[in-house]
């Protein structure tokens, strides 16, 4: 877990709640969501174990969005997946035009890029 990234989230991006992964993270995330967890979970670590673990934080009817790619296989509980009626989405492709759009936004200072 990278505490420095949590500091950036709070101080630079205005994220109100951050949770450091560890022995109490599930309880903290449950408390933040009134025990329901989250409508959308974005997983972008590139770590197979984190990708698998993130399934448990998706609310009933929620979406698990996999943004990272790993060379390993991942697995998850089919029972939990169906019980929660989870939607699973993945993203891996970006076009040259996508990168041009991002660079244009950065050059125009539409987004803070320093942190």
C-alpha positions as CSV (number, residue, x, y, z in Angstrom):
1,X,0.0,0.0,0.0
2,X,1.3,3.4,-0.9
3,X,0.4,6.0,1.8
4,X,1.8,8.8,-0.4
5,X,-0.9,8.1,-2.9
6,X,-3.5,8.4,-0.3
7,X,-2.1,11.8,0.7
8,X,-2.3,13.0,-2.9
9,X,-5.9,11.7,-3.1
10,X,-6.9,13.7,0.0
11,X,-4.8,16.9,-0.4
12,X,-4.7,17.3,-4.2
13,X,-7.8,15.6,-5.5
14,X,-10.2,16.4,-2.6
15,X,-11.1,12.8,-1.9
16,X,-12.9,12.8,1.5
17,X,-12.3,9.2,2.5
18,X,-9.3,7.0,1.9
19,X,-8.6,3.6,3.3
20,X,-5.1,2.0,3.6
21,X,-5.2,-1.7,2.8
22,X,-4.4,-3.9,5.7
23,X,-6.1,-5.9,8.4
24,X,-8.9,-3.4,9.0
25,X,-9.6,-2.3,5.5
26,X,-12.7,-4.4,5.0
27,X,-14.3,-3.1,8.2
28,X,-13.5,0.5,7.2
29,X,-14.9,0.1,3.7
30,X,-18.0,-1.5,5.2
31,X,-18.4,1.4,7.6
32,X,-18.0,4.0,4.9
33,X,-20.8,2.3,2.8
34,X,-23.2,1.4,5.6
35,X,-22.3,-2.2,5.0
36,X,-23.4,-2.2,1.4
37,X,-20.1,-1.6,-0.2
38,X,-19.8,0.3,-3.6
39,X,-21.8,0.6,-6.8
40,X,-18.6,0.7,-8.8
41,X,-15.2,-0.7,-7.9
42,X,-12.3,0.4,-10.2
43,X,-9.3,-2.0,-10.0
44,X,-6.2,-0.5,-11.5
45,X,-3.3,-2.0,-9.5
46,X,-2.1,-4.6,-12.0
47,X,-1.9,-7.1,-9.1
48,X,-3.8,-10.3,-9.6
49,X,-4.6,-10.8,-5.8
50,X,-5.9,-7.2,-5.6
51,X,-8.1,-7.8,-8.7
52,X,-9.6,-10.9,-7.0
53,X,-10.0,-9.3,-3.7
54,X,-11.8,-6.3,-5.1
55,X,-14.9,-8.4,-5.9
56,X,-15.8,-8.5,-2.2
57,X,-16.2,-4.7,-2.2
58,X,-18.9,-4.5,-5.0
59,X,-22.4,-3.8,-3.8
60,X,-25.4,-5.8,-4.9
61,X,-26.0,-5.0,-8.5
62,X,-22.7,-3.2,-8.7
63,X,-19.9,-3.1,-11.3
64,X,-16.4,-4.4,-11.0
65,X,-14.2,-2.5,-13.5
66,X,-10.9,-4.0,-14.3
67,X,-8.5,-1.4,-15.8
68,X,-5.3,-3.2,-15.3
69,X,-3.9,-6.2,-17.1
70,X,-1.8,-9.0,-15.6
71,X,-0.2,-12.1,-17.2
72,X,-1.7,-14.3,-14.5
73,X,-5.1,-15.9,-14.3
74,X,-7.6,-14.5,-11.7
75,X,-10.5,-16.3,-10.1
76,X,-13.5,-15.4,-8.0
77,X,-16.4,-17.0,-6.3
78,X,-19.1,-17.7,-8.8
79,X,-21.6,-18.0,-6.0
80,X,-20.8,-14.5,-4.7
81,X,-20.6,-13.1,-8.2
82,X,-24.2,-14.3,-9.0
83,X,-25.6,-13.6,-5.5
84,X,-24.5,-9.9,-5.9
85,X,-25.6,-9.8,-9.5
86,X,-22.3,-8.2,-10.3
87,X,-21.4,-6.7,-13.7
88,X,-17.8,-7.2,-14.8
89,X,-16.3,-4.8,-17.2
90,X,-12.8,-4.6,-18.6
91,X,-10.8,-2.0,-20.5
92,X,-7.5,-2.4,-22.3
93,X,-7.6,-0.5,-25.6
94,X,-6.7,3.1,-26.1
95,X,-6.3,4.7,-29.5
96,X,-3.7,7.3,-30.6
97,X,-6.6,9.7,-30.7
98,X,-7.4,9.0,-27.1
99,X,-3.8,9.9,-26.1
100,X,-4.0,13.0,-28.2
101,X,-7.1,14.1,-26.3
102,X,-5.4,13.5,-23.0
103,X,-2.3,15.4,-24.0
104,X,-4.4,18.3,-25.4
105,X,-6.2,18.5,-22.0
106,X,-2.9,18.5,-20.1
107,X,-1.5,21.2,-22.3
108,X,-4.6,23.3,-21.8
109,X,-4.2,22.9,-18.1
110,X,-7.7,21.5,-17.8
111,X,-6.5,19.0,-15.2
112,X,-3.9,19.2,-12.4
113,X,-1.1,16.9,-13.4
114,X,1.6,17.8,-10.9
115,X,0.6,15.3,-8.2
